[in-house]
Amino acid sequence: MTTLKGRSWYGGVLAPEVRYLSARLEIRPNFAAINQALRPSRCIWVLTACMGVSQLVAAQAPPAPVVPSSRFVVVLDAAHGGDDSGGRLNGQEEKAFTLALSVRLRSLLGARGIQVLTTRESDTNVDLNRRAEMANHANAQACLSLHGSESGSGVHLFVSNMAPVQPVRLAPWKTAQAAWVTRSLALAGTLNSALLHAGMTVTLGRTTLPTVDSMTCPAVAVEIAPQRDAGKKLVAELDDSGYQARVAEILAAALLEWRTEVHQP
Ligand SMILES: [Zn+2]
């Protein structure tokens, strides 16, 4: 459970009830056809249920920063950490799985010249709003919230279920992602294509995602499950390092493709 009461944001410069969101005006009408609303996994629902966060007052945003066209930043959010272990994954805690995946993916992206910001680098508690805050300050072109689950098969991609809205100067913190949902769907589409092309099973969904819902970037929750064949027979477990490496490689390749799409004139 997280509360924003009494928090001192940005070193106490701003009152705790006020959040400034940077309204970035680069929405393009690029709808990905992934509105297939599937049942969210237990992990995502747990996140939703735990989000008893008090609402914040919208504040006037400063002018949108000018982002150089060559700039491309990816935020990797290793979900859970510290006291929040997440789910139990075939003998390991989800928080360790997500951190390992984040580290692996960061390394792959860094080797390809992509700037990466991670929300945590160790087994620490990082509250959900702080994660979104870090992502928003990065002005990222892609934000992936990483999860693991024993349920289902392959990779589950979740986008916020909020209806798209035009960017506004007064962006409520809790629904800031609404102005980015269209881009998030496009990002999910690119991830989906790469995963399917590599032979992975992919499940697409829309749901309430507390961290993602406050992000002002193309944002997708990526939940990795064991790989199963058509007969539901287990092909690769989550603790299979080869499987982890394969998923990370596909996601890295997909983000390279996304960078190309983002930088198209
Ligand atoms: Zn999780």
Boltz pocket constraint, residues with backbone or C-beta under 6 A from the ligand:
constraints:
  - pocket:
      binder: B
      contacts: [[A, 43], [A, 44], [A, 79], [A, 80], [A, 86], [A, 87], [A, 94], [A, 146], [A, 147], [A, 148]]
      max_distance: 6.0
